[in-house]
Amino acid sequence: MAGMTNKIVIYTGEWCPWCQVMIKFLKKNKIKFTVKDVDKPKYAIEAMKKSGQSGIPIADIDGQIVIGFDETRLRHALNLK
């Protein structure tokens, strides 16, 4: 089942509308995830190191980085149909 074996971390900000879209998408598909708020400098630095950029949302799915809310890439990375 999708989400059961994946380790998923999303880097977001409460003020980011696309971050909220990503969270709703993951919840709708019953995907478990951890949120790291980039308003905390340590998470902003971590996100930048993983993605090479400062834009959010960023999803880290078992080491596969998806930048922005890209539903096609998210579905592929999560093995969703």
C-alpha positions in Angstrom: 0.0 0.0 0.0 1.3 3.5 -0.8 2.8 5.3 2.1 3.3 2.3 4.2 7.0 1.8 3.4 7.9 5.3 2.2 9.6 7.8 4.5 8.0 11.1 3.6 9.1 14.6 4.8 7.6 17.7 3.4 9.1 21.2 3.9 6.4 23.8 4.1 5.4 27.1 5.5 2.0 27.9 7.0 1.8 31.0 4.7 2.4 29.0 1.5 -0.8 28.1 -0.4 0.9 25.4 -2.5 2.1 23.8 0.7 -1.5 23.5 1.9 -2.5 21.9 -1.5 0.3 19.3 -1.0 -0.8 18.5 2.5 -4.4 18.1 1.4 -3.3 15.8 -1.5 -1.3 13.6 0.8 -4.1 13.4 3.4 -6.7 12.6 0.7 -4.5 9.7 -0.5 -3.9 8.5 3.1 -0.2 9.1 2.9 1.6 9.5 6.2 4.2 12.3 6.3 6.2 14.5 8.6 6.1 18.3 8.2 9.1 20.5 8.7 8.3 24.2 8.8 10.9 26.2 6.9 10.2 29.2 9.2 12.6 27.3 11.5 16.1 28.1 10.1 17.4 24.6 10.6 14.6 23.2 8.4 15.1 25.9 5.8 18.8 25.0 5.6 18.0 21.3 5.4 15.4 21.9 2.6 17.9 24.0 0.6 20.6 21.4 1.0 18.3 18.6 -0.3 16.7 20.6 -3.2 19.3 23.2 -4.1 16.7 25.9 -3.9 14.7 27.9 -1.4 11.2 27.4 -3.0 8.6 25.4 -1.2 6.8 23.0 -0.9 9.5 20.3 -1.2 8.7 16.7 -0.7 11.4 14.1 0.2 10.0 10.7 -0.6 12.6 8.1 0.4 15.3 10.5 -0.9 13.5 11.4 -4.1 13.0 15.2 -4.1 9.9 16.7 -5.6 9.9 20.5 -5.8 6.6 22.3 -5.8 3.2 20.7 -6.0 3.7 18.5 -9.0 0.9 16.0 -8.8 2.2 13.8 -11.6 5.7 13.5 -10.0 4.2 13.0 -6.5 1.9 10.2 -7.8 4.9 8.5 -9.5 7.2 8.8 -6.4 4.4 7.5 -4.1 3.3 4.7 -6.5 -0.2 6.1 -6.7 -2.4 5.6 -9.8 
